[in-house]
């Protein structure tokens, strides 16, 4: 649905799944809010859903949260979340921290 342009319906379904605890839905919803892809950018909502995905063991949530901070100039917080992602097994975080 998302790729066919049905952004609003996709967000509704992702929200339903995210509220039910589906960590991949939480991550995708966070990405959509953080990137303003089909919705109004809401960094706070994006970060909320990244953190929900992290608490469920999804290292991509920590990595993407780090990228959210890095993209907005907060290197200190970005590094903190990259370290969390690394501790969760993220190879992307290992690579990012080596730069």
N, C-alpha and C positions, 0 to 999 in steps of 0.2 A: 504494500500500500504506500509506504513512504516513498519508494522510488518511482511510483506512478504519479506522484504529486498530491496524494491525499494526506497532506501534512496534519491537518486538524484531527482527522479520524485516527491517524497513527498515534498522535500525542495522547488522545483519549484512551486508546488501547494500551499504550505503554504505561500511562499513569495507573490504569486499573491493575496491570500486571505488577508494576513497581510497588504499589500499595499492598499487593498480595505477597510481596517478598521475593519476587523474581529478580535476582541480582543483575542479570543481563539487561533487563528492562530498566532497572535503575540507572545503569551505566549509559544506556542509549538515551534515556530521558535527560540525564545530566548533560550529555554531549549536545543534545538539541538545544537546551536552554543556554548553555555556555557559548555555543556558536551562533545562536539566533538563527537556526536553520528551520525556517517555517513557522517560527514563533518569535515573539518579542524577546530580545535578550533579557535574561534574568539570571545574573551571575549568582545571586544568593540561592535561587532554586537549583541551579546547576550544581553548586558546591554541596548543597544539602543532599542531593541524590548521589553525588560522588561518595560522600561520607557514608551513606546507607549501603552502597555497594562495597565499600571498604570493610565495613563491619561484618559483612557476609563473606569476607575472604577473597574479594576480587582485586588482584593487584593492579589491574588496569584502571580501577577507580582512583587509586593513590597516584599512579603515574599521570593520569589525565588531570587530576586536581593540581598536581605539581605544574603541569603545563599551563593550566588556567592562571595560576599565580605568576608563572614566568612570563606569559604573554602580556601580563598587565604590569610588569616591571618589579614584582616582589620576589627577588631572587632568594631571600632568606626563607620565606615560606615555601617557595618552590623546592628548594633543596631539602627541606624537612620532609615534604611529601614524597620526593624522589627516594629518600632514605627509607621511608616506610614501604614504598613499592619494592625497593631492593630487598628489604627484609622479608617481603612476601614472595620473592622469587621472580621479580620482573627483570628480564634481560634488557628491556628498553631503559629502565631506570639505571641499571649498571652502566650502560653505554652513555647515557646522559650525564651521569655523575663523573665519568672519566674525561669529559670535555673541559 
